Amino acid sequence: MPPVYIIFGVSGSGKTTIAQKLSTALSIPFFDADDFHPVSNVEKMKAGVPLNDDDRFPWLETLSNKIAEWNEARGAVLACSALKEKYRDILEGSSNLVRWVFLEGSHQLIVQRMEARKGHFMPPALLKSQFESLEEPIECLKVSIENTPTEIVGEIIEYFKEHE
């Protein structure tokens, strides 16, 4: 069964860009976890209200079920914040075919990126709450977002070639 790569980190860290490029490089489907949020969650975030665990758990369960489906199919690349260990546990479910990639970057760099992007529902003001919620992962590939997207994708591919 093929793995599902989960590209995770705080909003503005480049999850979607990196996940799309990795998807293309590996010729497997790309999915954005934000597309699976219920409308109520999106409305809360647009209003500048951080989501709580009660908001997130149904969304995480949906994603966990999708990950199991994607493992059965061709694999996939998922861009998802996955800020807490318990969220990552739900996402992984019983699958041992999840490959975690954490995009690391400074608050300052990410704020600059968020202020430059247009049309995203996540306002830069919520970034502080994301960093406060973030539980740094222990077992995963950690990649600096200071490199270019092409360099980051190359690093991811090389790492998993060596560790599979």
Phi and psi in radians as a Rosetta constraint file:
Dihedral C 1 N 2 CA 2 C 2 CIRCULARHARMONIC -1.361 0.35
Dihedral N 2 CA 2 C 2 N 3 CIRCULARHARMONIC 2.626 0.35
Dihedral C 2 N 3 CA 3 C 3 CIRCULARHARMONIC -1.353 0.35
Dihedral N 3 CA 3 C 3 N 4 CIRCULARHARMONIC 2.821 0.35
Dihedral C 3 N 4 CA 4 C 4 CIRCULARHARMONIC -1.921 0.35
Dihedral N 4 CA 4 C 4 N 5 CIRCULARHARMONIC 2.160 0.35
Dihedral C 4 N 5 CA 5 C 5 CIRCULARHARMONIC -1.593 0.35
Dihedral N 5 CA 5 C 5 N 6 CIRCULARHARMONIC 2.193 0.35
Dihedral C 5 N 6 CA 6 C 6 CIRCULARHARMONIC -1.928 0.35
Dihedral N 6 CA 6 C 6 N 7 CIRCULARHARMONIC 2.023 0.35
Dihedral C 6 N 7 CA 7 C 7 CIRCULARHARMONIC -1.669 0.35
Dihedral N 7 CA 7 C 7 N 8 CIRCULARHARMONIC 2.018 0.35
Dihedral C 7 N 8 CA 8 C 8 CIRCULARHARMONIC -2.335 0.35
Dihedral N 8 CA 8 C 8 N 9 CIRCULARHARMONIC 2.824 0.35
Dihedral C 8 N 9 CA 9 C 9 CIRCULARHARMONIC 2.742 0.35
Dihedral N 9 CA 9 C 9 N 10 CIRCULARHARMONIC -3.106 0.35
Dihedral C 9 N 10 CA 10 C 10 CIRCULARHARMONIC -1.225 0.35
Dihedral N 10 CA 10 C 10 N 11 CIRCULARHARMONIC 2.854 0.35
Dihedral C 10 N 11 CA 11 C 11 CIRCULARHARMONIC -1.016 0.35
Dihedral N 11 CA 11 C 11 N 12 CIRCULARHARMONIC 2.408 0.35
Dihedral C 11 N 12 CA 12 C 12 CIRCULARHARMONIC 1.544 0.35
Dihedral N 12 CA 12 C 12 N 13 CIRCULARHARMONIC 0.007 0.35
Dihedral C 12 N 13 CA 13 C 13 CIRCULARHARMONIC -1.443 0.35
Dihedral N 13 CA 13 C 13 N 14 CIRCULARHARMONIC -0.134 0.35
Dihedral C 13 N 14 CA 14 C 14 CIRCULARHARMONIC 1.779 0.35
Dihedral N 14 CA 14 C 14 N 15 CIRCULARHARMONIC 0.319 0.35
Dihedral C 14 N 15 CA 15 C 15 CIRCULARHARMONIC -0.968 0.35
Dihedral N 15 CA 15 C 15 N 16 CIRCULARHARMONIC -0.869 0.35
Dihedral C 15 N 16 CA 16 C 16 CIRCULARHARMONIC -1.130 0.35
Dihedral N 16 CA 16 C 16 N 17 CIRCULARHARMONIC -0.806 0.35
Dihedral C 16 N 17 CA 17 C 17 CIRCULARHARMONIC -1.028 0.35
Dihedral N 17 CA 17 C 17 N 18 CIRCULARHARMONIC -0.849 0.35
Dihedral C 17 N 18 CA 18 C 18 CIRCULARHARMONIC -1.177 0.35
Dihedral N 18 CA 18 C 18 N 19 CIRCULARHARMONIC -0.768 0.35
Dihedral C 18 N 19 CA 19 C 19 CIRCULARHARMONIC -1.103 0.35
Dihedral N 19 CA 19 C 19 N 20 CIRCULARHARMONIC -0.705 0.35
Dihedral C 19 N 20 CA 20 C 20 CIRCULARHARMONIC -1.119 0.35
Dihedral N 20 CA 20 C 20 N 21 CIRCULARHARMONIC -0.763 0.35
Dihedral C 20 N 21 CA 21 C 21 CIRCULARHARMONIC -1.157 0.35
Dihedral N 21 CA 21 C 21 N 22 CIRCULARHARMONIC -0.682 0.35
Dihedral C 21 N 22 CA 22 C 22 CIRCULARHARMONIC -1.163 0.35
Dihedral N 22 CA 22 C 22 N 23 CIRCULARHARMONIC -0.723 0.35
Dihedral C 22 N 23 CA 23 C 23 CIRCULARHARMONIC -0.990 0.35
Dihedral N 23 CA 23 C 23 N 24 CIRCULARHARMONIC -0.811 0.35
Dihedral C 23 N 24 CA 24 C 24 CIRCULARHARMONIC -1.105 0.35
Dihedral N 24 CA 24 C 24 N 25 CIRCULARHARMONIC -0.797 0.35
Dihedral C 24 N 25 CA 25 C 25 CIRCULARHARMONIC -1.099 0.35
Dihedral N 25 CA 25 C 25 N 26 CIRCULARHARMONIC -0.599 0.35
Dihedral C 25 N 26 CA 26 C 26 CIRCULARHARMONIC -1.683 0.35
Dihedral N 26 CA 26 C 26 N 27 CIRCULARHARMONIC -0.086 0.35
Dihedral C 26 N 27 CA 27 C 27 CIRCULARHARMONIC 0.981 0.35
Dihedral N 27 CA 27 C 27 N 28 CIRCULARHARMONIC 0.798 0.35
Dihedral C 27 N 28 CA 28 C 28 CIRCULARHARMONIC -2.271 0.35
Dihedral N 28 CA 28 C 28 N 29 CIRCULARHARMONIC 2.774 0.35
Dihedral C 28 N 29 CA 29 C 29 CIRCULARHARMONIC -1.135 0.35
Dihedral N 29 CA 29 C 29 N 30 CIRCULARHARMONIC 2.617 0.35
Dihedral C 29 N 30 CA 30 C 30 CIRCULARHARMONIC -1.879 0.35
Dihedral N 30 CA 30 C 30 N 31 CIRCULARHARMONIC 2.454 0.35
Dihedral C 30 N 31 CA 31 C 31 CIRCULARHARMONIC -2.389 0.35
Dihedral N 31 CA 31 C 31 N 32 CIRCULARHARMONIC 2.542 0.35
Dihedral C 31 N 32 CA 32 C 32 CIRCULARHARMONIC -1.907 0.35
Dihedral N 32 CA 32 C 32 N 33 CIRCULARHARMONIC 2.107 0.35
Dihedral C 32 N 33 CA 33 C 33 CIRCULARHARMONIC -0.991 0.35
Dihedral N 33 CA 33 C 33 N 34 CIRCULARHARMONIC -0.538 0.35
Dihedral C 33 N 34 CA 34 C 34 CIRCULARHARMONIC -1.028 0.35
Dihedral N 34 CA 34 C 34 N 35 CIRCULARHARMONIC -0.507 0.35
Dihedral C 34 N 35 CA 35 C 35 CIRCULARHARMONIC -1.193 0.35
Dihedral N 35 CA 35 C 35 N 36 CIRCULARHARMONIC -0.228 0.35
Dihedral C 35 N 36 CA 36 C 36 CIRCULARHARMONIC -1.772 0.35
Dihedral N 36 CA 36 C 36 N 37 CIRCULARHARMONIC -0.028 0.35
Dihedral C 36 N 37 CA 37 C 37 CIRCULARHARMONIC -1.170 0.35
Dihedral N 37 CA 37 C 37 N 38 CIRCULARHARMONIC 2.452 0.35
Dihedral C 37 N 38 CA 38 C 38 CIRCULARHARMONIC -1.192 0.35
Dihedral N 38 CA 38 C 38 N 39 CIRCULARHARMONIC 2.748 0.35
Dihedral C 38 N 39 CA 39 C 39 CIRCULARHARMONIC -0.956 0.35
Dihedral N 39 CA 39 C 39 N 40 CIRCULARHARMONIC -0.664 0.35
Dihedral C 39 N 40 CA 40 C 40 CIRCULARHARMONIC -1.055 0.35
Dihedral N 40 CA 40 C 40 N 41 CIRCULARHARMONIC -0.660 0.35
Dihedral C 40 N 41 CA 41 C 41 CIRCULARHARMONIC -1.171 0.35
Dihedral N 41 CA 41 C 41 N 42 CIRCULARHARMONIC -0.775 0.35
Dihedral C 41 N 42 CA 42 C 42 CIRCULARHARMONIC -1.076 0.35
Dihedral N 42 CA 42 C 42 N 43 CIRCULARHARMONIC -0.735 0.35
Dihedral C 42 N 43 CA 43 C 43 CIRCULARHARMONIC -1.106 0.35
Dihedral N 43 CA 43 C 43 N 44 CIRCULARHARMONIC -0.705 0.35
Dihedral C 43 N 44 CA 44 C 44 CIRCULARHARMONIC -1.056 0.35
Dihedral N 44 CA 44 C 44 N 45 CIRCULARHARMONIC -0.828 0.35
Dihedral C 44 N 45 CA 45 C 45 CIRCULARHARMONIC -1.142 0.35
Dihedral N 45 CA 45 C 45 N 46 CIRCULARHARMONIC -0.707 0.35
Dihedral C 45 N 46 CA 46 C 46 CIRCULARHARMONIC -1.043 0.35
Dihedral N 46 CA 46 C 46 N 47 CIRCULARHARMONIC -0.597 0.35
Dihedral C 46 N 47 CA 47 C 47 CIRCULARHARMONIC -1.422 0.35
Dihedral N 47 CA 47 C 47 N 48 CIRCULARHARMONIC 0.009 0.35
Dihedral C 47 N 48 CA 48 C 48 CIRCULARHARMONIC 1.430 0.35
Dihedral N 48 CA 48 C 48 N 49 CIRCULARHARMONIC 0.324 0.35
Dihedral C 48 N 49 CA 49 C 49 CIRCULARHARMONIC -1.778 0.35
Dihedral N 49 CA 49 C 49 N 50 CIRCULARHARMONIC 2.091 0.35
Dihedral C 49 N 50 CA 50 C 50 CIRCULARHARMONIC -1.113 0.35
Dihedral N 50 CA 50 C 50 N 51 CIRCULARHARMONIC 2.535 0.35
Dihedral C 50 N 51 CA 51 C 51 CIRCULARHARMONIC -1.290 0.35
Dihedral N 51 CA 51 C 51 N 52 CIRCULARHARMONIC 2.599 0.35
Dihedral C 51 N 52 CA 52 C 52 CIRCULARHARMONIC -1.876 0.35
Dihedral N 52 CA 52 C 52 N 53 CIRCULARHARMONIC 3.090 0.35
Dihedral C 52 N 53 CA 53 C 53 CIRCULARHARMONIC -1.068 0.35
Dihedral N 53 CA 53 C 53 N 54 CIRCULARHARMONIC -0.639 0.35
Dihedral C 53 N 54 CA 54 C 54 CIRCULARHARMONIC -1.079 0.35
Dihedral N 54 CA 54 C 54 N 55 CIRCULARHARMONIC -0.582 0.35
Dihedral C 54 N 55 CA 55 C 55 CIRCULARHARMONIC -1.236 0.35
Dihedral N 55 CA 55 C 55 N 56 CIRCULARHARMONIC -0.664 0.35
Dihedral C 55 N 56 CA 56 C 56 CIRCULARHARMONIC -1.420 0.35
Dihedral N 56 CA 56 C 56 N 57 CIRCULARHARMONIC -0.591 0.35
Dihedral C 56 N 57 CA 57 C 57 CIRCULARHARMONIC -1.027 0.35
Dihedral N 57 CA 57 C 57 N 58 CIRCULARHARMONIC -0.790 0.35
Dihedral C 57 N 58 CA 58 C 58 CIRCULARHARMONIC -1.090 0.35
Dihedral N 58 CA 58 C 58 N 59 CIRCULARHARMONIC -0.660 0.35
Dihedral C 58 N 59 CA 59 C 59 CIRCULARHARMONIC -1.104 0.35
Dihedral N 59 CA 59 C 59 N 60 CIRCULARHARMONIC -0.783 0.35
Dihedral C 59 N 60 CA 60 C 60 CIRCULARHARMONIC -1.125 0.35
Dihedral N 60 CA 60 C 60 N 61 CIRCULARHARMONIC -0.675 0.35
Dihedral C 60 N 61 CA 61 C 61 CIRCULARHARMONIC -1.119 0.35
Dihedral N 61 CA 61 C 61 N 62 CIRCULARHARMONIC -0.729 0.35
Dihedral C 61 N 62 CA 62 C 62 CIRCULARHARMONIC -1.031 0.35
Dihedral N 62 CA 62 C 62 N 63 CIRCULARHARMONIC -0.817 0.35
Dihedral C 62 N 63 CA 63 C 63 CIRCULARHARMONIC -1.115 0.35
Dihedral N 63 CA 63 C 63 N 64 CIRCULARHARMONIC -0.691 0.35
Dihedral C 63 N 64 CA 64 C 64 CIRCULARHARMONIC -1.038 0.35
Dihedral N 64 CA 64 C 64 N 65 CIRCULARHARMONIC -0.744 0.35
Dihedral C 64 N 65 CA 65 C 65 CIRCULARHARMONIC -1.132 0.35
Dihedral N 65 CA 65 C 65 N 66 CIRCULARHARMONIC -0.674 0.35
Dihedral C 65 N 66 CA 66 C 66 CIRCULARHARMONIC -1.141 0.35
Dihedral N 66 CA 66 C 66 N 67 CIRCULARHARMONIC -0.731 0.35
Dihedral C 66 N 67 CA 67 C 67 CIRCULARHARMONIC -1.022 0.35
Dihedral N 67 CA 67 C 67 N 68 CIRCULARHARMONIC -0.753 0.35
Dihedral C 67 N 68 CA 68 C 68 CIRCULARHARMONIC -1.062 0.35
Dihedral N 68 CA 68 C 68 N 69 CIRCULARHARMONIC -0.722 0.35
Dihedral C 68 N 69 CA 69 C 69 CIRCULARHARMONIC -1.096 0.35
Dihedral N 69 CA 69 C 69 N 70 CIRCULARHARMONIC -0.777 0.35
Dihedral C 69 N 70 CA 70 C 70 CIRCULARHARMONIC -1.164 0.35
Dihedral N 70 CA 70 C 70 N 71 CIRCULARHARMONIC -0.585 0.35
Dihedral C 70 N 71 CA 71 C 71 CIRCULARHARMONIC -1.082 0.35
Dihedral N 71 CA 71 C 71 N 72 CIRCULARHARMONIC -0.660 0.35
Dihedral C 71 N 72 CA 72 C 72 CIRCULARHARMONIC -1.266 0.35
Dihedral N 72 CA 72 C 72 N 73 CIRCULARHARMONIC -0.443 0.35
Dihedral C 72 N 73 CA 73 C 73 CIRCULARHARMONIC -1.587 0.35
Dihedral N 73 CA 73 C 73 N 74 CIRCULARHARMONIC -2.013 0.35
Dihedral C 73 N 74 CA 74 C 74 CIRCULARHARMONIC -1.887 0.35
Dihedral N 74 CA 74 C 74 N 75 CIRCULARHARMONIC 0.086 0.35
Dihedral C 74 N 75 CA 75 C 75 CIRCULARHARMONIC 1.526 0.35
Dihedral N 75 CA 75 C 75 N 76 CIRCULARHARMONIC -3.126 0.35
Dihedral C 75 N 76 CA 76 C 76 CIRCULARHARMONIC -2.983 0.35
Dihedral N 76 CA 76 C 76 N 77 CIRCULARHARMONIC 2.978 0.35
Dihedral C 76 N 77 CA 77 C 77 CIRCULARHARMONIC -2.158 0.35
Dihedral N 77 CA 77 C 77 N 78 CIRCULARHARMONIC 2.218 0.35
Dihedral C 77 N 78 CA 78 C 78 CIRCULARHARMONIC -2.078 0.35
Dihedral N 78 CA 78 C 78 N 79 CIRCULARHARMONIC 2.232 0.35
Dihedral C 78 N 79 CA 79 C 79 CIRCULARHARMONIC -1.630 0.35
Dihedral N 79 CA 79 C 79 N 80 CIRCULARHARMONIC 2.135 0.35
Dihedral C 79 N 80 CA 80 C 80 CIRCULARHARMONIC -2.700 0.35
Dihedral N 80 CA 80 C 80 N 81 CIRCULARHARMONIC 2.483 0.35
Dihedral C 80 N 81 CA 81 C 81 CIRCULARHARMONIC -1.151 0.35
Dihedral N 81 CA 81 C 81 N 82 CIRCULARHARMONIC -0.820 0.35
Dihedral C 81 N 82 CA 82 C 82 CIRCULARHARMONIC 0.747 0.35
Dihedral N 82 CA 82 C 82 N 83 CIRCULARHARMONIC 0.944 0.35
Dihedral C 82 N 83 CA 83 C 83 CIRCULARHARMONIC -1.268 0.35
Dihedral N 83 CA 83 C 83 N 84 CIRCULARHARMONIC -0.499 0.35
Dihedral C 83 N 84 CA 84 C 84 CIRCULARHARMONIC -1.967 0.35
Dihedral N 84 CA 84 C 84 N 85 CIRCULARHARMONIC 2.652 0.35
Dihedral C 84 N 85 CA 85 C 85 CIRCULARHARMONIC -1.015 0.35
Dihedral N 85 CA 85 C 85 N 86 CIRCULARHARMONIC -0.719 0.35
Dihedral C 85 N 86 CA 86 C 86 CIRCULARHARMONIC -1.134 0.35
Dihedral N 86 CA 86 C 86 N 87 CIRCULARHARMONIC -0.524 0.35
Dihedral C 86 N 87 CA 87 C 87 CIRCULARHARMONIC -1.190 0.35
Dihedral N 87 CA 87 C 87 N 88 CIRCULARHARMONIC -0.754 0.35
Dihedral C 87 N 88 CA 88 C 88 CIRCULARHARMONIC -1.125 0.35
Dihedral N 88 CA 88 C 88 N 89 CIRCULARHARMONIC -0.637 0.35
Dihedral C 88 N 89 CA 89 C 89 CIRCULARHARMONIC -1.092 0.35
Dihedral N 89 CA 89 C 89 N 90 CIRCULARHARMONIC -0.747 0.35
Dihedral C 89 N 90 CA 90 C 90 CIRCULARHARMONIC -1.118 0.35
Dihedral N 90 CA 90 C 90 N 91 CIRCULARHARMONIC -0.799 0.35
Dihedral C 90 N 91 CA 91 C 91 CIRCULARHARMONIC -1.053 0.35
Dihedral N 91 CA 91 C 91 N 92 CIRCULARHARMONIC -0.753 0.35
Dihedral C 91 N 92 CA 92 C 92 CIRCULARHARMONIC -1.230 0.35
Dihedral N 92 CA 92 C 92 N 93 CIRCULARHARMONIC -0.558 0.35
Dihedral C 92 N 93 CA 93 C 93 CIRCULARHARMONIC 0.949 0.35
Dihedral N 93 CA 93 C 93 N 94 CIRCULARHARMONIC -2.309 0.35
Dihedral C 93 N 94 CA 94 C 94 CIRCULARHARMONIC -1.699 0.35
Dihedral N 94 CA 94 C 94 N 95 CIRCULARHARMONIC 0.093 0.35
Dihedral C 94 N 95 CA 95 C 95 CIRCULARHARMONIC -1.359 0.35
Dihedral N 95 CA 95 C 95 N 96 CIRCULARHARMONIC 2.362 0.35
Dihedral C 95 N 96 CA 96 C 96 CIRCULARHARMONIC -1.834 0.35
Dihedral N 96 CA 96 C 96 N 97 CIRCULARHARMONIC 0.328 0.35
Dihedral C 96 N 97 CA 97 C 97 CIRCULARHARMONIC -1.980 0.35
Dihedral N 97 CA 97 C 97 N 98 CIRCULARHARMONIC 0.598 0.35
Dihedral C 97 N 98 CA 98 C 98 CIRCULARHARMONIC -1.852 0.35
Dihedral N 98 CA 98 C 98 N 99 CIRCULARHARMONIC 2.298 0.35
Dihedral C 98 N 99 CA 99 C 99 CIRCULARHARMONIC -1.974 0.35
Dihedral N 99 CA 99 C 99 N 100 CIRCULARHARMONIC 2.043 0.35
Dihedral C 99 N 100 CA 100 C 100 CIRCULARHARMONIC -1.660 0.35
Dihedral N 100 CA 100 C 100 N 101 CIRCULARHARMONIC 2.312 0.35
Dihedral C 100 N 101 CA 101 C 101 CIRCULARHARMONIC -2.280 0.35
Dihedral N 101 CA 101 C 101 N 102 CIRCULARHARMONIC 2.006 0.35
Dihedral C 101 N 102 CA 102 C 102 CIRCULARHARMONIC -1.711 0.35
Dihedral N 102 CA 102 C 102 N 103 CIRCULARHARMONIC 2.170 0.35
Dihedral C 102 N 103 CA 103 C 103 CIRCULARHARMONIC -1.611 0.35
Dihedral N 103 CA 103 C 103 N 104 CIRCULARHARMONIC 1.951 0.35
Dihedral C 103 N 104 CA 104 C 104 CIRCULARHARMONIC -1.716 0.35
Dihedral N 104 CA 104 C 104 N 105 CIRCULARHARMONIC 2.368 0.35
Dihedral C 104 N 105 CA 105 C 105 CIRCULARHARMONIC -2.841 0.35
Dihedral N 105 CA 105 C 105 N 106 CIRCULARHARMONIC 2.781 0.35
Dihedral C 105 N 106 CA 106 C 106 CIRCULARHARMONIC -1.318 0.35
Dihedral N 106 CA 106 C 106 N 107 CIRCULARHARMONIC 2.696 0.35
Dihedral C 106 N 107 CA 107 C 107 CIRCULARHARMONIC -0.978 0.35
Dihedral N 107 CA 107 C 107 N 108 CIRCULARHARMONIC -0.774 0.35
Dihedral C 107 N 108 CA 108 C 108 CIRCULARHARMONIC -1.061 0.35
Dihedral N 108 CA 108 C 108 N 109 CIRCULARHARMONIC -0.826 0.35
Dihedral C 108 N 109 CA 109 C 109 CIRCULARHARMONIC -1.111 0.35
Dihedral N 109 CA 109 C 109 N 110 CIRCULARHARMONIC -0.732 0.35
Dihedral C 109 N 110 CA 110 C 110 CIRCULARHARMONIC -1.205 0.35
Dihedral N 110 CA 110 C 110 N 111 CIRCULARHARMONIC -0.678 0.35
Dihedral C 110 N 111 CA 111 C 111 CIRCULARHARMONIC -1.037 0.35
Dihedral N 111 CA 111 C 111 N 112 CIRCULARHARMONIC -0.760 0.35
Dihedral C 111 N 112 CA 112 C 112 CIRCULARHARMONIC -1.017 0.35
Dihedral N 112 CA 112 C 112 N 113 CIRCULARHARMONIC -0.768 0.35
Dihedral C 112 N 113 CA 113 C 113 CIRCULARHARMONIC -1.152 0.35
Dihedral N 113 CA 113 C 113 N 114 CIRCULARHARMONIC -0.738 0.35
Dihedral C 113 N 114 CA 114 C 114 CIRCULARHARMONIC -1.139 0.35
Dihedral N 114 CA 114 C 114 N 115 CIRCULARHARMONIC -0.676 0.35
Dihedral C 114 N 115 CA 115 C 115 CIRCULARHARMONIC -1.177 0.35
Dihedral N 115 CA 115 C 115 N 116 CIRCULARHARMONIC -0.430 0.35
Dihedral C 115 N 116 CA 116 C 116 CIRCULARHARMONIC -1.474 0.35
Dihedral N 116 CA 116 C 116 N 117 CIRCULARHARMONIC -0.361 0.35
Dihedral C 116 N 117 CA 117 C 117 CIRCULARHARMONIC -1.556 0.35
Dihedral N 117 CA 117 C 117 N 118 CIRCULARHARMONIC 2.656 0.35
Dihedral C 117 N 118 CA 118 C 118 CIRCULARHARMONIC -2.070 0.35
Dihedral N 118 CA 118 C 118 N 119 CIRCULARHARMONIC 2.564 0.35
Dihedral C 118 N 119 CA 119 C 119 CIRCULARHARMONIC 1.365 0.35
Dihedral N 119 CA 119 C 119 N 120 CIRCULARHARMONIC 0.252 0.35
Dihedral C 119 N 120 CA 120 C 120 CIRCULARHARMONIC -1.724 0.35
Dihedral N 120 CA 120 C 120 N 121 CIRCULARHARMONIC 2.475 0.35
Dihedral C 120 N 121 CA 121 C 121 CIRCULARHARMONIC -1.313 0.35
Dihedral N 121 CA 121 C 121 N 122 CIRCULARHARMONIC -0.259 0.35
Dihedral C 121 N 122 CA 122 C 122 CIRCULARHARMONIC -1.559 0.35
Dihedral N 122 CA 122 C 122 N 123 CIRCULARHARMONIC 1.923 0.35
Dihedral C 122 N 123 CA 123 C 123 CIRCULARHARMONIC -1.328 0.35
Dihedral N 123 CA 123 C 123 N 124 CIRCULARHARMONIC 2.563 0.35
Dihedral C 123 N 124 CA 124 C 124 CIRCULARHARMONIC -0.958 0.35
Dihedral N 124 CA 124 C 124 N 125 CIRCULARHARMONIC -0.455 0.35
Dihedral C 124 N 125 CA 125 C 125 CIRCULARHARMONIC -1.078 0.35
Dihedral N 125 CA 125 C 125 N 126 CIRCULARHARMONIC -0.434 0.35
Dihedral C 125 N 126 CA 126 C 126 CIRCULARHARMONIC -1.474 0.35
Dihedral N 126 CA 126 C 126 N 127 CIRCULARHARMONIC -0.087 0.35
Dihedral C 126 N 127 CA 127 C 127 CIRCULARHARMONIC -1.063 0.35
Dihedral N 127 CA 127 C 127 N 128 CIRCULARHARMONIC -0.676 0.35
Dihedral C 127 N 128 CA 128 C 128 CIRCULARHARMONIC -0.982 0.35
Dihedral N 128 CA 128 C 128 N 129 CIRCULARHARMONIC -0.776 0.35
Dihedral C 128 N 129 CA 129 C 129 CIRCULARHARMONIC -1.156 0.35
Dihedral N 129 CA 129 C 129 N 130 CIRCULARHARMONIC -0.548 0.35
Dihedral C 129 N 130 CA 130 C 130 CIRCULARHARMONIC -1.173 0.35
Dihedral N 130 CA 130 C 130 N 131 CIRCULARHARMONIC -0.785 0.35
Dihedral C 130 N 131 CA 131 C 131 CIRCULARHARMONIC -1.124 0.35
Dihedral N 131 CA 131 C 131 N 132 CIRCULARHARMONIC -0.632 0.35
Dihedral C 131 N 132 CA 132 C 132 CIRCULARHARMONIC -1.166 0.35
Dihedral N 132 CA 132 C 132 N 133 CIRCULARHARMONIC -0.592 0.35
Dihedral C 132 N 133 CA 133 C 133 CIRCULARHARMONIC -1.413 0.35
Dihedral N 133 CA 133 C 133 N 134 CIRCULARHARMONIC -0.403 0.35
Dihedral C 133 N 134 CA 134 C 134 CIRCULARHARMONIC -1.061 0.35
Dihedral N 134 CA 134 C 134 N 135 CIRCULARHARMONIC 2.157 0.35
Dihedral C 134 N 135 CA 135 C 135 CIRCULARHARMONIC -1.870 0.35
Dihedral N 135 CA 135 C 135 N 136 CIRCULARHARMONIC 1.894 0.35
Dihedral C 135 N 136 CA 136 C 136 CIRCULARHARMONIC -0.990 0.35
Dihedral N 136 CA 136 C 136 N 137 CIRCULARHARMONIC 2.280 0.35
Dihedral C 136 N 137 CA 137 C 137 CIRCULARHARMONIC -1.267 0.35
Dihedral N 137 CA 137 C 137 N 138 CIRCULARHARMONIC 2.685 0.35
Dihedral C 137 N 138 CA 138 C 138 CIRCULARHARMONIC -1.747 0.35
Dihedral N 138 CA 138 C 138 N 139 CIRCULARHARMONIC -0.915 0.35
Dihedral C 138 N 139 CA 139 C 139 CIRCULARHARMONIC -1.839 0.35
Dihedral N 139 CA 139 C 139 N 140 CIRCULARHARMONIC 1.659 0.35
Dihedral C 139 N 140 CA 140 C 140 CIRCULARHARMONIC -3.024 0.35
Dihedral N 140 CA 140 C 140 N 141 CIRCULARHARMONIC 3.004 0.35
Dihedral C 140 N 141 CA 141 C 141 CIRCULARHARMONIC -1.446 0.35
Dihedral N 141 CA 141 C 141 N 142 CIRCULARHARMONIC 2.182 0.35
Dihedral C 141 N 142 CA 142 C 142 CIRCULARHARMONIC -1.853 0.35
Dihedral N 142 CA 142 C 142 N 143 CIRCULARHARMONIC 2.244 0.35
Dihedral C 142 N 143 CA 143 C 143 CIRCULARHARMONIC -2.231 0.35
Dihedral N 143 CA 143 C 143 N 144 CIRCULARHARMONIC 2.307 0.35
Dihedral C 143 N 144 CA 144 C 144 CIRCULARHARMONIC -1.291 0.35
Dihedral N 144 CA 144 C 144 N 145 CIRCULARHARMONIC 2.352 0.35
Dihedral C 144 N 145 CA 145 C 145 CIRCULARHARMONIC -1.469 0.35
Dihedral N 145 CA 145 C 145 N 146 CIRCULARHARMONIC 0.073 0.35
Dihedral C 145 N 146 CA 146 C 146 CIRCULARHARMONIC -1.310 0.35
Dihedral N 146 CA 146 C 146 N 147 CIRCULARHARMONIC -0.323 0.35
Dihedral C 146 N 147 CA 147 C 147 CIRCULARHARMONIC -1.382 0.35
Dihedral N 147 CA 147 C 147 N 148 CIRCULARHARMONIC 2.939 0.35
Dihedral C 147 N 148 CA 148 C 148 CIRCULARHARMONIC -1.285 0.35
Dihedral N 148 CA 148 C 148 N 149 CIRCULARHARMONIC 2.745 0.35
Dihedral C 148 N 149 CA 149 C 149 CIRCULARHARMONIC -0.955 0.35
Dihedral N 149 CA 149 C 149 N 150 CIRCULARHARMONIC -0.707 0.35
Dihedral C 149 N 150 CA 150 C 150 CIRCULARHARMONIC -1.102 0.35
Dihedral N 150 CA 150 C 150 N 151 CIRCULARHARMONIC -0.730 0.35
Dihedral C 150 N 151 CA 151 C 151 CIRCULARHARMONIC -1.146 0.35
Dihedral N 151 CA 151 C 151 N 152 CIRCULARHARMONIC -0.709 0.35
Dihedral C 151 N 152 CA 152 C 152 CIRCULARHARMONIC -1.106 0.35
Dihedral N 152 CA 152 C 152 N 153 CIRCULARHARMONIC -0.811 0.35
Dihedral C 152 N 153 CA 153 C 153 CIRCULARHARMONIC -1.098 0.35
Dihedral N 153 CA 153 C 153 N 154 CIRCULARHARMONIC -0.722 0.35
Dihedral C 153 N 154 CA 154 C 154 CIRCULARHARMONIC -1.045 0.35
Dihedral N 154 CA 154 C 154 N 155 CIRCULARHARMONIC -0.727 0.35
Dihedral C 154 N 155 CA 155 C 155 CIRCULARHARMONIC -1.107 0.35
Dihedral N 155 CA 155 C 155 N 156 CIRCULARHARMONIC -0.723 0.35
Dihedral C 155 N 156 CA 156 C 156 CIRCULARHARMONIC -1.113 0.35
Dihedral N 156 CA 156 C 156 N 157 CIRCULARHARMONIC -0.860 0.35
Dihedral C 156 N 157 CA 157 C 157 CIRCULARHARMONIC -1.070 0.35
Dihedral N 157 CA 157 C 157 N 158 CIRCULARHARMONIC -0.789 0.35
Dihedral C 157 N 158 CA 158 C 158 CIRCULARHARMONIC -1.094 0.35
Dihedral N 158 CA 158 C 158 N 159 CIRCULARHARMONIC -0.768 0.35
Dihedral C 158 N 159 CA 159 C 159 CIRCULARHARMONIC -1.019 0.35
Dihedral N 159 CA 159 C 159 N 160 CIRCULARHARMONIC -0.858 0.35
Dihedral C 159 N 160 CA 160 C 160 CIRCULARHARMONIC -1.299 0.35
Dihedral N 160 CA 160 C 160 N 161 CIRCULARHARMONIC -0.423 0.35
Dihedral C 160 N 161 CA 161 C 161 CIRCULARHARMONIC -1.089 0.35
Dihedral N 161 CA 161 C 161 N 162 CIRCULARHARMONIC -0.748 0.35
Dihedral C 161 N 162 CA 162 C 162 CIRCULARHARMONIC -1.321 0.35
Dihedral N 162 CA 162 C 162 N 163 CIRCULARHARMONIC -0.424 0.35
Dihedral C 162 N 163 CA 163 C 163 CIRCULARHARMONIC -1.957 0.35
Dihedral N 163 CA 163 C 163 N 164 CIRCULARHARMONIC 0.232 0.35
